[in-house]
Amino acid sequence: MLLKEVVGQDAVKAKILGSVNQGRIPHAQLFLANPGAGGLPLALAYAQYITCSNRTETDSCGQCNSCKKHSSFTHPDVHFSYPFVKDKGEVATELIADWRSALKANPYMNYQDWMQFLGAEKKQGNIPVKETREIIKSLSLKPYESEYKFLILWLPEFLGTAGNVLLKIIEEPPQNTLFILVAENSDKILGTILSRTQSVRIPPIQKPELKSALMEIHSLTDEQAERMAQISQGNYRICQDLLVEAESPYFELWKSWMSACYLVKLNESAILAEKFHSMSREEIKGFLHYGLELLRGIMVVKYESSLNNWVGKEFDFIQNFNKLNIPFVHLQSIINQLETSIYLIERNSAIKMVMMDLSFFITKKIKKQ
């Protein structure tokens, strides 16, 4: 993958390019990326850049033998590790064909996408002890073609205590061995692994960069790209889901939900809870992020209409919602509760229960004038 194919993240690109061009490549790095920010694509592009035989100061050539192998994720000196379920295999190499296909389909995939690709979305993946021993075995070999050999370990949060097996090789790796760990939540990674890696923080994609990419890659209009960049909060993976309904993503479902809460239609809220239950965790998170941005728009328009970024149906909704004269403090409470609900869903809480509790909370705050 070329660095220019990674959406935004110019500052991070400059940092990793500098480490290579100055000959100061850390042997163990943790790419800590917000969901949809491009942690895995950056790791792939970084490894390709390091091994490219004709690289420039800003990117790989994309044409040399090394680059061609990287583009198909078949470079013999790049080893991958990732979470998987036991009934699909005992080590990651047994699923390498699936992994390559998933990467080709979408290098911005998330954990749920990967589990769905494996047909295991109802199961819990992990990176078991046997896989960590296989990693050590693979990295003990000399590079085949390049100066370096790599381990790109995606989502080390799923290592658990099995990560202890890797501590020695991360601290004292074989010659010319580079570790690139790509994570989303450092709180779930062993502290002993964190202390042995150099952290590269990858923030959400900046709105102008994301908007520009949506217009260039997906041929969206300025208005569509503006709305989508606003909704996604720098998460390109959310944008990919929203592209199916670029004109007004999630709007009708959000409008129905708010109406049910305001009119205290508990039966309708229960029906909507069933609908939420049928959605994937990533879809629910996208929906709630959409709602967060709408609510923030409501608060902005309430006090300074010139700062509004919404148009069309969303703007009409904001205008009508503000007629309810809901106190600022109640709107802030709803926003806080939405953020809490996203946190709970990320940690595998029952979607139906979270959404029902959230419905009752919003009803209480909207009606309590």
N, C-alpha and C positions, 0 to 999 in steps of 0.2 A: 504494500500500500504506500502510495506517495504521500508526503506531508501535505501537499497542496490539496489532496483529497479529504483531509481531515477538516471538518467545519470549524472555522474560527481558531481560537487558542493561539494567537500569534505570539503572545508573551511566553507561553510554555514551549512552543516550537523554537523560539530564539534561545531559550535556556538549554534545551537538549542539543540543539545544533552547536551551540558554543562549547558544550562539554566534549563533543566529538572533534570539532575543528581545532580545539586547543589540546587534544590528546589527553584529556582528563575525564575519562569515562568511569564513573563509580561502578564497582563490581556488583552491588546489590541496591536496587532502587525500588521504592514503593510509589507507584503512580496512584495517588489517592484522588479519585475523580467523583464528582457528583453524578448521579444517574443521568445518562444521556449526554454527558459532557464530552465524551470521546476518549476515555482512558484506554480502552482496548485498541481502537484505531491508532492512537498515538504510539502505543507500545509496538504495534505491528510496523508502523512507518519508521519508527526509531531504529528497530532492528534491521530493517531493510537499508536504511541510510548508512548504518555502520558498516555493512558488508558490501555496499555498492562499489564496483570497481571504477566507476566514472562519475562519482557524485560531484555536485557543485557545492557552493557554500550554503545553498538554501534547500536542496532536495536531492533525492536519488535520481539516477538517469532514467529508470524505468525500462531500459532496453538491454542492459547487460545480462549475462547468464544468471547471476545472483538475483537480480531484480525480478526476472521472469519466474524463478522458483519461489521467491517471496510472494509474488502476485497470486500464485496458486496454493500458497501455504504448504509447500512441499520441500522447502529448503532443508537439507539434511542436518544442518547445524542449529536449527531452531526446534526446540522441544516445547511442547505445550502440555499444560496440566490445567484441569478444570473440574468443577463438581459434576458428579454423575450418580446414577442410582445403581445399586448392586446387581439387579437383574439384567442390566444392559452390558455389564462387563466388570472385571475386577481391577483393571488399570486403564488409564486414559487412552493409551495407544490402541486399545480394542475398539474405541469409538472415534478414531482419528478421521475416518471417512465422513462420518456424520458431522464432526467438528468443522472440517474443511468446507463441507456443503453449507453449513450454517453461517460460517464467516463470509463465504461468497455471496450468500443471500443478503446478509446484513451484518457488517462488522460492528454496528451500534446496538446489536441485540442485548437484551438484558437476561437475567437469570430465568425469568418466566418464559421468555422466548425459547431459550435453550432447552428447558424442560419440556415445553410443548413440542419442540422439534424432535426430541427423543420419545415423544408419546408418554411422558412420565410426569405430566403437570400436577397430578394428584399426589405425587410422592416427594419425599425430601431427599435432595442430593447431598453428597458430601465428598470430601477428598480423603480417602481412607489411608491407613498406615501402609498397606501394600503399595499404594500409589506413591507414597513418599519414598519408599525403598526403591521403587522402579526409577524414580527421579535421580536418586543418588547413583544408581547403576548406569543410567544413560549419560549422566554428566561426567562419569569417570573416564569416558572415551575421549580421544583426541578429536578436534574438529576435522571434518571431512574435507571441506573446501575453503572455508574462511579462516581468518585469523582468530575469530572468536566463535564460541558456541553459546547459545542462549537457552534460558528457561523463561518462558512467558507463562506465569502462573496467574490465571484469572480467578478472581474472588477467593483470596486466601482466608476470608472469613469462614469458609467451609472446611478449613483444615482441622479446627478444634485442637485437641491435645496431640493429634497426630503430627502437628507442626513441629513438635519437639524433636522429631527424628531429623529434621532439616537444619537444625540450629548450627551444627558443626560445619556442614558444607557451605552454608551461607556465610559464616564467619571466616572460614578458611577454604575458599573454593579452589578447585583445580585451576591450573594456569589458563588464562584467557577465557574464563567462564563468567558470563554476565547473567544476573538474575533481574528480571523485571516482573514485579508483583503488581497486579492491577486490582485495586480494591475500591469499595464504596463506603465502607464503615470501619474505621480504625478501631472502634470500641470492641469489635468482635474478633480482632486479631490478637494473637498472643503477644504480650508485651516483650517477650524475649526475641520475637521476630522483628517487631517494630524497632527495637534498639539496635538491630543489626542491619538495618536498611536506611538508605538516604531517601527522605520523603520529597516527592515532587507533587505539590498540590495543584490540582486541575479544577478551576472554578466552573460554574455554569457558563455556557457560551454567551458572550455579550450580545445584547439585542440587535445592534446594527449588523454584526457579523452573521447572526442567524437569519435575520431578515434578508440580507444579501444572498446568502446561500439558498434560501427557499425560492427566491426569485430566479436565481441562476440555474439551480439543479432541477427544480420542480415547476418552473415557468409560472409561478404564482404572480398575480397582480400585486402592485404595491400595497393595496388595501388588504388583500388576503394575507400577504406575508407579514404585514404589520400586526394584524390580529393574531396570527399564529405565534409569532415571536413574543407577543405580549402574554398569551395564555401559557406558553410552555415553560417560561422562566428559565431559559437557557438549556432546556432538555430536548435535544434533537430527536430522541426516541419518541417522546410524546408527539412531536410534530409529525412523525411518520404515521402514527395512529390517526392523527387529526386530518391528514391529507385526504382521507376518504370522504371527509365532510368539511372541506376547507371553507365553505361559505359560512357555516355557523355551527361549529363542532359543539356537541353536548348541550346545545341551547335548549331544545325542546324538553329534554329530560330534566335539566336544571329548573326550567320554568315550572314544570309540573310538580316537581318536588317542593319548591318554595310555595307554590299555591296550596298544596296539601298541608304544609306546615302552618301557613297563615290562617287557613280556613279550618284548621284542626280536624282534617279528614283522616281519622286514624285508620280506617279501612284502606283508603288509598295509600297511606304511608306504608301499610303492611304489604300491599301489592308492589309498591316501589322497592321495598326491602327485598322482596323475592327477585326482582329484576336486578338489583345490585348484587345479590348473591350469585347470579348467573354470570356476572362479569368477572374477568380476570383481575388479579390484584393491580396489575399495571393500568388496566382500563379504569378501575375505581380511583386510583391515584391521579390519573390524568383528569378524570371528571372533577375530583375535589380541588386539584390545582386550578382548573378552569373556574370553579366557583370562588376560590380565593381571590383570583384576579378580578372577577366581577365585583366582589364585595369591596375590594380595595378601590375599584373604580367608583363605587357608590359613595365611599367615604371621601374620595377626592372631589367628585362633582358636587357633593354636599357643601363643600367650603370653598372650592376654587374650580369652577367649571372649565376654565381655560386649560387645565392640566389633563383633561380627559383624552384618552387615546382610543376610545371605543366609537364604533359607527354601526349603522344598521340596527338589527334586532336587539343586539346587546345594549346599545345606547338607549333605545326605547324602553327596555326593561329597567335599566338604571334610573331613568327619569321617572317611571311609574313606581318603582320601589321606593324612591326618595319621598314620594307623596305620603308614604306611611308614617313619616317622621319618627323613625326608630332612633332612639338616642345613640349617640356616638359610642358610649361605653358598651352598649349592648351589641353593636356591630363588631366592636373589637373583641368582645367575648366570643362571638360566633366564629370570627377568624381564628382565634386561639384554639377553639374546639375543633375546627376543621384541621388545623395543623397537628393537633394531638391525634385525631383520627387517622391521618396519613401515617403518623409515627406508629400507631397500633397495627395498621394494615401491613406496613413494611415488616412488622415483627410477627406476622402470621396469626394475628387475632382473627376471630370469626367475623367475616365481612357482614353477615346479616345482623349480628348483635351490635357491631360498631355503628352501622348505618341506622339502625332503629334508635339506639341511644342518641345519636347525633340528631335524628329527626325530632325527638322529644325535646332535646336541648334547644334547637332552633325555634321550635314552636313556643317554648317558654319565653325566650328572649324577644321574639317578634311580638307576642301578645302582651308582654309585660310593659305597658306604657306608663 
